[in-house]
């Protein structure tokens, strides 16, 4: 924008009686995290107000709306880690935000305008949190579910890429084998939806008589016999992929060894309805053994549940943002499968999906998803993620792990890992014994077992239930859970022994040998500290113990710290510092 346009914009905003949901006035304010939160809040408010843009303006008094001028320089400002502010904000915000800074030489003083484009695919989240403006106040979007639903509704009204027609494509561009498979799957869908089994034979007979246009129209893959992008993705010939450019309609399977080196790989193109089976056939779903509760005999079980594999793969296809040009990837490690696709994760969170047991109001690829439901590729939307978690829990395996991040090019990505081995046999036995635990509690305990961080409220919840002990981030299962799982010995190792035990070790050693170096005391104590502590934490524990004993007069130190010798009893007239 030229200067006259920018000045007119500033004056138009100043003329408003007060700040609104889509603009905010500041002076010389330059806190990077706050700017990121306003980027999210104003952008999301622009969607709600049905505006194309929102503005954050420096140099204008937020009460009188007078131009005061500003010294804030967004092009010299830094984010955390000394990164340029613009780059830092872009990396911390998902989906990738569209904004620009402008310097305005207003007649009354220098003004800076941050022009924020309204997001198109999902609400903006800064550092994983979505914000919104309520009147002139910034707040978390999650605290206003009515506004959140309205935003998703407005975003959902935008064009569905997968439902758009492909003008030059015809039914001849579809793969006949895939169309035959679609007929069989759609019949299964119809039979499942009809509870009256006496009608099943009639349904089968009618379906066999449908020509291809009728079949695909009824399955809502095509529109009035015309080919959609979803039809090409699921049923198209591989040589018809050029119709979808720049989308890369492929599935990639990569096999890696324990050192993360690639051993083999394979790519599968359209039709994706058939390619998923081909990829599934490459996964080495070997039989493993695990110990059932109360017996000494291991039971053979497949490393992965077949339904979970297919659901994870089909979810990647259903929710991929094909406009970003990436492939769906499946990486097979010796102990886990990792599925990934490009695109913003639309539900508020994985936990939200598990707890609500219902789908979000809108999806990115609604036409494709509806077709995949009718072709029996995915469950009714909203239930698949929870069922994946429940299936892993029922098999006594670790739960899936979701990671929402960005690629090197800044594109949002969803990655889900399906563990293929028991991390702790006794933890699996806990799940066998405590089948009454809600899935959410199992999810939190699963994170404790994996040494993953929990929020303070989650830690407190598990403490209240007496399921965990320890100090964050070194949490471990409590004595109550240890008793259920026969982990009493591990619990004692993690909890550590009474402080008096360690003091007695030191005093007994000094009484017997007369003195000790710090290395000798380390050798005495470190091996007896809890396994849950790392080497740095163990060293800190020993240092704190010796200082406490010195202050209590049980021992004293002679000589410089680096080469000091420890002796029993208090130092006579000593004023040494710890």
N, C-alpha and C positions, 0 to 999 in steps of 0.2 A: 504494500500500500504506500502511496506517496504521502508527503507530509500534510497536505491539505485534507486528504481523506482521514488521516490519523487524528488531526486536530478536531475535525468535525465529529469523529467517533468519541473522543474524550469529552467534548462539550455536550454531546447527546447524553452520555452516561451521567455527566455531572448534573444535567437538568432533571434527572429523576429525583423524586422526593427523598428516597433513601436507597441504600444498597439493596440489590435484589438477589435472586437465586443464581443469576448468571453473571454478576460482576461484583468485584470487591476492590475497595480503595485501600492502599497502604502508603507509608511514607518512605523511610529508609530501611525498612524491614527486610532482612536477608537470611533468615534461618532456613537452610536447605530442606529439612524434613517438613517444615510447615508449608513451604512452597509446593512440595510434592503432594501433601494432603489437600491443598487448595486446588491443585491441578485435577485431582480425582473428583473432589466435591463439585467444582464448577462445571467440569465436563459432564458429569452425570446429571447435574441439574439442568444442563442445556438439553439433554434428551427429554427430561420430564417436561420442560417448558416448550418442547418442539422447536428449539432454536438450533441453528447450525453452529453457533459459536458461543463461547463465554469468554470473559475478560478479567484478568487480574491487573490492576493499574497501580503503579507506584507514582508518588508525587502529588496526590490529591488527598486533601483532608477528608476523613470518612464521616465527619459530622457536618461541616459547613460546605463541603464539596468544592472548596477553593483550591486552585492550583498553587501548591507550595514549592514544587520542585523536589528533585531527589538526586542523591549521589549514587544510588544503587546501579551497578553495572553488571547485567546478567552475563555479559560475554567475558568478564574477568572473574566473576564469582566462581567459587569452588563448592562442590558437594563433598561428601565424606570421602576420605582417602585422597584428598587433593585432586579429585577428578573435576574436569570442567563441568559446571552446573548443568548445562543442557544435556551432555552425555549421561551424567549421573541420573538425572530425572528420567531420561528415556529408558535406562537399564532397570530402574526401580519400579517402573509402572507397566502394568499389563491390563489389556492388550497394549501393544506399542502405541504410545500417544502421538497425536499430531498437534504440535503447538509451535508458535514462533514468538520471539521477542522483537519488539520494535522500539526504537528511540524516537520520541516526539519532541520537536523543538516548539513547544507551545509558547505563545506570547508572554505568558505569565511565569514560565519556568520549564525546566527539563522534566519530561514525563516518560516513563517506561511502560509499555503495554505488552502483556503476555496474552496473545490470542490463542484460545484453546478450541480445537475442533471437537464437536460432539462425537463420542465413540459410535461405531456402527455395528460391532459384533457382540460386545459385552460391556457392562459397566467398568469404568476404569478402577483399578486397584493399585494403590501405592504401598509398596512393601507388604503386599498380600492383603491389605485392608481396603475395602471400598467405602468412600465417603459421599456425603450429600449435603446440600445447603438446606436448612430449614429456617425460613425468614432470612436473617443475616448471620446465622450461626452455622458453623461447620460441625458435623456429627457423623458417626458411623452409619452407613446405609443399613447394616444389619439390625439397627435399633428401630428401623422404620419399615417393617415388612410390606406395608401397603404401598409405599413408594417404590420399593424394590420390585414388587410384582408389576407395577405399572411401567417401570423402566424396561423390564424384560419384555413386557407386552408390546411396547413401542418399538423396541429393537427387533422383535419377532415379525413385525409388519414389513420389514425390509425384504428385499428380494431373496428368495431361497435359490441359491446357485444350482442345486441339484434338481430343482423342479422346473428349470427353464428349458424350453424347447431348443433342439439343435436343428436349425433350418434345413441344412443340406443332408442330414442323416435320414435313412429310411429303415424299414423293418429288415431289409436285406443286409443291413450292417450289424444285425444281431446274430449271435452264434446259435445254430439250430440245436446243438446238444444242450446248451444252457437254457434255451427256451423249453425243451422237453423236461429238463430238471425243474424248471420253474412251474410247469404245469403240475407235476407230481407234488411239489411242496405246497402250492396254493390249494390243491385238493385236500391235503392234510390239514391246512389252516381252516378250510370250510368245515371239514368233518369235526374238528375239535370244537368249533363254534356252535355246532348243531347237537344238542343233547339227545335228541330223538334218534336213536340208532336205526329205526325203521326207515329213515329218509336217506341213509348213507349211500345205499346202492343207487338211488336215483341221482344223487349229487355226483357220484362218480361217473355215471353214464352221461349226464349232461356235460360234464367237464371234458370228457373225451371228444365230444362233438363240437366244441368251440374251435373256431379258427384262431390263428395267432393274434390278429387284432382284437378279437373279442376277449381272449384269455388275458392279454396284457392290459386291456382297459379295465377289466374286472379286478385284476390284481393291483390296479392303480400304479402301474409301472410306466405306462404311456398315458398321453392325454389325447383322447379322441383319435387314437391310432397314430399319433405323431410322437416321435422319439424324444424323450427327455434325457438330460444328462444322467439321471439316476438309471434309466434303462440301459444306456451305454456302459456305465460303470459295472452294473451287475450282469448284463447279458450280452454286451457288445463283443464283436470279434476283436482280437488283439490288434489287427491292422486298422481298426477304426479308432484307435486311441488318439489320432491326430485331431479328431473333432473336439477333443477336450483340452487341447493345449491352451495355456501352459501347465495344466494339471498333469501330474505324473501318476497315472492310474496303475500303480504297481504295488506288490507286496514283496518285501525282501526278508529272507531268512538267512541268518548268519550263525554258524556254530563256532564257539570259542572254547579254548582249553582253560585249565586252571590258572594259567599265566596271562589270560585275556588275549591270547594270540588266535587269529582266525584260522580255523582248520578247513572250513568249507562254507560255501554260500550259494544261494540260488534266488533268482528273481522270478516272480510270477505276475503276468499281465492280465488283461481282461480276457474273458469275463470273470469278475471277482466272485460270482456265485460258485464257480467251479474251482477257482484258484485257491480259495480258503481250504478246500479239501486236500489239494495238492501240497500246500504248505504244511498242513496238519500231519500229512504222511511223512514229512521229513523230521519231525520232532521226535527225539529218542526218549520216548516215555517208558523208561525201563522200570522193572519191578524192584522195589526196595523193601527192607524189613524194618518194622518198628515194634516196640515192646508194649503189648496191651497191659492194662492195669490188672494187677493181681495174678499174673502168670509169669512163668519163666520162659515161655516159648514165643519167639517173634512171629508175627503175622505178615505175610507178603501183601504188598499193596503197591499200585502204580505210583510213580513219583508225582504225577499230575492227574487231576480229575479231567476227563475228556471234555465235559461240559464247560468247565472253567476255562480251558484253553480256547475253545471255540467262542465263548462269550467275550473274552478279552480281545480276541482277534476281530470279531464282528463289531465290537464297540469301537475299535480303532477305525474301521471302515465307515461306520455310521457317523462318527463325530469328527473325522478328518476335515480340516479346512483346505479343500482342494485348490482354492485360489492362491495358496502360498507355494504351490509347486513341489511339495515334498512327498516322499513315499511313506507307506506304513511299514514299520520295521519290527521284526521279531528276532531277538538275539538270544540264543540258547547257550547258557553257561552250564558247567557240570552240576550246579546245585540250584539253578533258578532259570526262569524264563522272563525276559524283559520285553514288553510291548510298548511301542510309542507311536504317536501320531501328532501332527501339527494342528494347532488350533487352541483357542482359549477354552478352559474347562468352564462350562456354562453354569452348572449348579453352584450354589453358594460354597459348598465344600463337600468332600467325601463323607464327612461325619453327618452333614445335613441329609444326604441321600440315605444313609443307614438309619438315621433316627426317624425321618419322616415317612419312609417307605412309600413315597409318591414321587412322580416325575416333576421336574420343573415345568413352568407354564409353557416354555418355548424352547425349541432346539434350533441349531444352526441349519441342519439338513433335514427338515421335517419331511419333505417328499421322499427322500431316500430312506429315512427311518421307517416311514409308513410302509414302503415297498418291502423292506427287509422283514418287517413283522409279518406281512402276508406271505412272504416266501420262507417263513419259519427259520430265519437266520438269527433273530434276536427275540427275547421275550417282550411282553408288553413293556413299553418304556417305563423306567423308574424302578423296576424290581431286579434288574440284572446285577447291579453292583452289590446290593445287599445279599443276593443269593450267592455271589462269588465268595463274599466274606463268610457267610453261614456254611457253605460247603467246605471251605478250608477248615473252619472251626470243627465241623462234624468229623472231618478226617484227622483231627488233632494235629494239623500242620500249622505253621505260622501263617498269619493273615497276609493278604496282599498289601503292598506298599505303593502308594501313589505319590509321585513327585510332579509338581507343576512348576516348570521353569521356562527358559527361553533358549533358543539355538544361538549359535555364534552370530547369525544374521539378525538376531533380535526377535525372531518369530516365537510366539507362545507354543509350548509343547506339553503334552500330557504323557507321562511314562508310568506304567504299572508293572511291578515286579511280583511274580508268583513264585514263592519259595517252594523248592522241591525236596527239602529234607527237614527233618526234625532238628531244631536247634538245641533242644534240651528235652531228653526223654521224660524227665520228671515233670517238666512243664506240660507236656502232652498228657501225662497222667492226671494232672490237675484238671484239664478240660474233660477228661473221662469221668472224674469223680464229681466235679461241680458242673453238671449240665444245666443247673438252674441260673447260672450267671448270665445277665443280659449281655447281648452282643457288644454293646458299647463298653461295658466293663472289661470284656475279653479283649477288645481293641486296645484299651489303655494298658492292660497287663502285658499284652503282646509287645507294646512299645517299651515297657520296662525291661522285658526279656531281651529286646534288641538293643538296649542301652540308648534309646532315643529320648530326646527331651520332651517333657510334658509341661503344659501350662500350670501356673500356680494353683488355679482352681481345680484342675484335674488331679494334681498331687494331693491337695487337701481332701478331695472326694475319696481317693483310694486310702488315704490315711484314716479317714473317718470310718471306713469299712474295715479297717485293720488288714488291708491287703498288701501294703508295702511299708517298708521302713527305710532308713538311711537319709542322707542329706543330698538334695539336688546338687549336681546331676547324677550322683552315685546312688541311685535308688535300687532296691532289691526287694524280693518277695518277703513278706513278714513271717513271723513264727507261725501264725495261723495258717497261711498258705503252705509254708514249709511242712507243717504237720500233715496237711492233706496229701502232700506229694512226696513224703518221706525225704525232704530236703533239709532235715534238721542239721546235719553236719555242715552243709553248704551255708546254711543260715548263720551258724556260729562263726564260720570263717569270715563271712561278709560283715557281720555285726562287730566282730572284734571282741577281745576279752576285756574284762573290767580294767580300768585305769590302774588300780592297785596292783594288778598282776604285772604290768610292765615296770612299775616302780620297784617292785620286789626283785624283778630280774636284775635291775641296775644295782640296787643296794647290795644284793647277795654277791654279784660279780665283784663289786669294789671291796666288799668285806673279805672276799677270798684272795683277790689278787692285789689289793692295795690301791691300784690306779687303773685307768683305761684311757686310750686315745678315742677320738670320735669314730675312727674307722672300726675299732674293736666294739664300740657300743652299737654302731650300725649293723655289724655282723651279728650281734646278739639279738637285735630287735626287729630288723626289717623283715626277716622271713616269718615272723610271728604276727605281723599286721594283717588286716583283712585283705582278701584277694580283690575286693572291689576297688581298692585304692590303686592308682598308678604309681610309678616310681617317684615322681615329683611329690605327690601327695603323701607317700610314705616317708620321704625325707623330711617334709614339713612336720609330719606327726612326731617324728623322733626329736626334731629341734624344739618343738613346743613342749614336749614331755620333759626334756632336760632343763629347759628354762624354768618350767613350773617347779621342778624338784629343787633347782638352785634357789629360787625365791623362797621356797619352804624351808631351806636350810638343810635339806637332805644330802646335797652334794655341792661341791664348788669347783671352779675351773681355775687352772693355773697356766699362765702364759697367753700368748696371742691366740685369737680364735682359730686361725688356720692350723696351728700346730699345738693347740691346748691339750693339757692332760686333765682328766677329771678325777677328783679325789672325794672320799666320803666326808660327810659333815659340812658345817658352814665354814666359810672363810673368815678368819679372825680379822675384824675391823675392815672387812672388804666393802668397797663401794662400786664394784665392777658392774658394768651395764650389760644387759642381755644382748 
